[in-house]
Amino acid sequence: MKKINILTSILVATALLTACEDDRDSNPTIQEPTTFVLNTPANATSNVYDLNQSKNIELTCTQPDYGYPAVVTYTVQADLTDKWTDETETADASYLTLASISTSAKVDANTQELNKAIVKLAGWTSENDYDGEPMSVFVRLYAHIGDKGYPIHSNSIELKVIPYYMDISDAVPATYYLLGDFIGEVPWGNPTMAAGTAYFPMSLVKGYAYDANTGKGEFTYTGYIPADKGFKVVAVPGTWDDQWGNADSEGFTNLVNDKNSQNIKVNAAGWYTLHLNTIENKLTMKATTFETQPTEYDAVTLTYGSESVDMTKVTMEHSHVWYADITIAASCKAKFTSGDKTWGGEVFPFGSFVDGATISCKPGDYTVLFNELDECYYFKAK
């Protein structure tokens, strides 16, 4: 019997070793591609694309060679000069990236997005800026796997197009504000105070496309909420007709958009995440855990052009929200810093953080709101 047991153990160990070797064999080795080809459409040399009369321009490419059949994400980029210069501290990039993405080697370039990029790159401010003649636009593909891993650009191709003037100023996301017992220097404070002293906005959801006409969409906030401290979410600080609270009694089990609602309140202090969809008119809230506690910064500086200001942290336990009132005299680049940490973005006057980017700001008086945990910023015009 002992011999049989020993033989069985050997067979089991051999099977396990073989299985481990099979697992190793099935795990691909990722290689970094050096090039991939965007094909020129068959009729590109003789055809002129009327961007106002079509929905998409079909583009095809050879998939970058990652050493295995990877799921690749593609986005289309457009440049009027074919120079493809990146953004610097003093100048914008010569190209723009279209919003739509594809995981197929057949990529549809959305003509409305392409037209919007052309209008912005050309700097058109009215219909008089465009003479109606066909013009060239150069496009290329940006590809990566996973969370922007192993990024690579294709070659560029030239397309002849007839664009059209369009108003490219989108509606500012119509977010809601948090205010209550534990928020700010003056809880439930006077709404005429600057944002930050008594209330602050929910954050944008990174990568979400907000309605260009209404500003409606999805918003979020993750923060530490103390026990038995009530708060609400409102559209306009100081008015209570459009507000979110809990139905019937204080809590967060039945959140409703109702001016007669009760305060939102938790029994157990901790980290929570709120998610608001203003299109579906739905607010949810749930407890959140972290593998490691978020870094709490002692100071954050906002630099805009040659000016800088030390931001003020919103008064809360474990606060990650900052604010400052500034006047921007001329168009400039802006970024947020704390020690060696830097945050920037690609959109003004609101946006989510983009590594390595700086924010192109316009002149005006602003209250700047900055949430380094949710990775969001607002330049709110006064």
N, C-alpha and C positions, 0 to 999 in steps of 0.2 A: 504493500500500500504506500509506503514511503517513496518508492521509486516512481510510482504513478503520480503522486503529488508533485514530486520534483519535476517530472516531465511536463506536467500540466503548467507549472509555474514558468518553465522555460518557454513553452508555446505562447503563453499569455504575454510574457515580456517581449518575445519576438514580434508578436502582433502589434503591441504598443509601439515598439521601436519603428516598425514599418509604417504605422499610422503617422508617427511624428515626422518621419522622412517624407511621407506623402504630403503632409501639411506644408513642410518647408518647400517642397517642389512646387506646390500650388500657389505659393505666395510670390507674386511677380516682383522682379527687380525694376524699379522705376529708373528710366534714363531721361536725361534732360535733352529735349529736342533743340536743335539749332535753327531750324527753318520749317515752314510749311507754306503751301501754295494756295493763294486765293485765285481761282480761275477767272479769266475775263469772260463775261457772258457772250454767247455766240453773236448776238446782234448789237453789242455795245459800240462797235466802231461806226455803225451806220444808223443806230437808233438814238433818238432823243427822248428821254423819259420826262413826261409831263407829270410833275409831282402832285398836281391838283386833280389829276384824272386817274390815278392809280393808287392802290393800297400798299403794295410791296414791290420790291425789286429782288428777284431771286438770285442769290449768290451761292456758289458751291466752292468747296475747298477739299484738299487732301488733309486728313487728320494728322496733327502733329504726332510724331513717333515717340511715345512714352515707354516703348518696350513691351506693351501689352494693350489690349483693347480698352483703354481708359474711357470713362465718361468725361467728355470735354465740354466746357462751357465757353460759348463764343459770344462776343459782342462786336458790333460794327462801330468803327471810328471814321470820322470825316474830317478832311482838311482841304481848304481852298488853294493852298500853296504847294502841297506835296512835300513840305519841309519836315513835318512831324517833330517840331521842337516842343520839349516839355516845359511845364510851368516853372518860372523862377520867382525869386523874391520880388522882382520888379515888373514881370510881364506874365500875361496869361499864356497857356499852351496854344500852339497854332492849330490844334485839333480838338474835337469834342467827341465824347462817347455817347452813342445812342442808348436809350433806356432798355430796349427789349433785349432779351437773351435767348440763346438757342443751345440745345445739347445735340444738335444734328449737324452733320457736315453740309447740309443744305440750309442756308441761313437766309431768312426773309428780312431784308432791310426795310423797315417801316418808312414809307415815304413821308408821312407827316412828321416823324421824328427827324428824318433827314432834312426836310425843309426847315424845320425849326433850328437845326444846327447851322444850316447855311445862312439863315437870317441873322443868327447871333454872331457867327464868324465874320460875316460881311459888315456887321454893324448897322444894318438898316433900321431906321426909326419911323419910316412912313412908306407908302406905296410909291412915292416919287423917287425913292432911292434905287429902284430896280427898273431897267428899261424894257424888260420883257423878252430879251434875246436869250437864246440858249447859252449856257455857261458850263464850265467844267467843275466837277467836284471829285476829289480823290478819296477813295475809301480803302480801308484795310480791316482785317479781323484781329481782335485781341482774344487769345485763348488761354485757358488755365484749367487745372483739375483741382477738385476739392475747394478749399477756402483760399483761392488765388494762389495755389501752389504751382510751381514750374510755369510761370507766365511766359508767353511768347507772342510776337506780332508776325503776321503774314506780310507778304509783299503788298504794295498798293496798286490799285487799278484806277483808271480814269473813266468817269461816266459823264456823258453829256445830259444835262437836265434843264428843264424849264421850271424854276421854282416860282413861288408867289409870296407876296408880303403877308405876314401874319403877326399878330400881337403875341410876343413871346413872354410877356409878364404874367406869370401865373398867380392865382390867388394865394395869399399867405395861409398856410394850414390853420383851420379854425379850431384851435385846441381849446381845452378846458383848463381851469386853474384849481389848484388845491389850496384850501385855507381852513384854519381850525385852531383847536386848543393848543397844539404843540408846534405850530408853524410860525416862524418869524419873530421879530422883536415885539410885535404887538399882535397877539393871537386874535383872530377874527377882526383884524384891524381895519382902519379907515381905508376904503378902496382908492382914495385919492393919493395915498402914499405910493412911492415907487414900488414896482414889482420886486419882490425879494424881502422887503421889510415885513410884509404880512401875507403874501401869497406868491405863488410861482406857477408857471405852466407845466402841464404834462409834456413828456418828451415825444419827439418823432420816432417812428419805427423805421430803423435803417433799411433802406432798399425799397420802402413802400412808395407807390405812386399815388399822390394825393390828387383829388379832383381839381383840375386846373381852374374851374369856374367857381366852385363853392368852397374849396379848401377842406372839404370833409374827408375823413379817412380814419386810420387807426393811430392811436396814441398810447403811450405807456408811461409807467413810473415805477421804479423799484426803490424802496427806502425803508428805513427803520421806523416802525410805528409803536409808540409806547401804549401800554395798556390803559383802558378807560379814558382815553383822550379822544373826543369827538372831532370829526372833520367832515367837510363836504367837497364836492367837485362842482364848479360853477362855470358857466359860459362867460359871464361878465362879472368880475368882482364888484360887489356893492349892490347887485341886483339878484333876486332870488327866484325869478320866474322860470329860468332855465337852469336847473340844478340836478345833481345826482346825490341821492342819499339812500338809506335803507327803509324799506316799506314797514309800516306799522310800529316798529320798535328799533332802538339803536342796535347796530350790529353790521354784518356785511354778508348775510345769507340771502338777502333778497334785494339787490340793488336796483333802483328804479330812477327814471328821469321824471321826477314829480316834485313840484314846489311844496307839497305838503309832507315830503319825506322826513324821516328822522336822521340824526347824525350817523355817519359811518364810524364804527368803533370796534376795537378788538379787545378780547379778554386777556390774551397772552401777548406780551410785548415781543417784538421780533421783526424780521425782515419780511416784507410783503411786496407783491407785484400787482399793480392795477393795469388793466388793459381795456381801453375804451374804443369802440367802433362807432363813430358818429353817423355812418351811413346806415348801419343796422340798428342804431340807437341801443347799444348794449354795453354794459360795464361789468367786468368780472374782477375778482380780487382773490388772491391765494397766497398762502405762506410760501416763502422762498428760502432755500438753503444754499450756502456757498461752501465749496471745498476749502477755500481759505478766505478769511475776512477781507473785504475790499480795502484797498489802501486809502487811508484818510490823510489828505494833504493839508498841511498847515497854511499854505499860501499859494495863490494862483495869480499870475500876472497876465493881463491882456495887453498885447503890443499891437499897435495899428499905425503903420507908417513909421515915423520917427518918434511917435508918442507911445507912452505906456501908462498903465494904471494898475494898482493893486486891487483886486476884486475883493468883495466882502462875502463871506460865507453866510448863507441863510441860517438863522438861528434855529437849530433842531439837533436832537441827538443823532450822532453819526451822520452829519449832514454832508452831502456831496453836491449841493447846488450853490452856485455863486452868482453875484450880480454886480453891476457897475453902471454908472451913468457917464456917458462920454459924448463929446462932440467931434465929429470927423470933418475936417475942413476941406479935404480933397480926396479924390479916389486913391485908395491905398490897399496894401495887403495886411491881413491881421492873423494873429495866432494866439493861442493860450499856452502858457508854460508854467511848470512848477519844478524847479531844479533842472534835472536833465530830461524831464518828461515834457513833450510838446504835443499839442493837439491842433488840428486844422481842419479845413473842409473845402468843398468845391462849389458850394451854393451860398448865395447871399439873398436875403437877410436871415435865413434860417437854414439849418441843415444838420446832418449827422457827420461824425468825424471821419476823415479820410487820412490815412497815414501819409506823411510827407507833403500834404497839400497846405496851402495858405488860402485864407478867405479873401476874395476880392470885394472890398467894401466901397460903398458910395457915400458922398458927403451927407451929413445930417446929424440931428440930435437923437441919441438912442439910449434906451435902457437895455443892457446886454445881460441875458440870462444864459448860464452855462452849467450843464449837468455832466460831470466827468464820469459818473457811474453809468448813466444811460447813454452817454456819448452823443450829446445833442447840444445845440446852441441856437439862440434867437437874438437878433438885433431888432428890438422893438422900437419903432419910430415913436417919438414922443408927440 
